[in-house]
Amino acid sequence: MISLAEFLLNTKHEYNGHLQTEIKGLSIKKGIRLCKELEQYTNDEYSFVLEVWSDGNYTVYQKDYWKAGEHLLGHTDRIILGVGNSD
């Protein structure tokens, strides 16, 4: 069976290079665990982090995915997943 980490990194649904997957109801604790799984899936080549908002929503980012100047808009971190936990 495919893991969530594998699914997320292999999705073709993207915009400006950022992945566009969104889900609801994934706890912050599970989000941190997902970051660890993503790091393992990439053989620790990348770091993954949560950006947590005060309403409990968060975004998972892949750090330093692009080199400086490589992304058209100047981004270096890539969005992997948006999580909605608020009503």
C-alpha positions, 0 to 999 in steps of 0.5 A: 500500500502507498504511504501518505508521504509517497502519495503527496510527493508523487501527486501531479496536482500543482501550481507554480511548483507547489503541491496543491493537496489539502485535507481536513482533520490531521492533528499537529502531532500527526503532521509532525509524524508526517514530516518525519515520514517525508524526510525518510521517504526522501532519504533525509535529502530534505527537511519538512516543517509545519507552519501552524496558524493560531486557528489550528490549520497548518501547512507542510513545507519542503525546505530548500527545495529550490535554490535561490533564484531558481523559482520564478517568484523567488521561493526556496521552500515548496508547499506540500500539504495544506491542513484545515483543522478549524470549523 
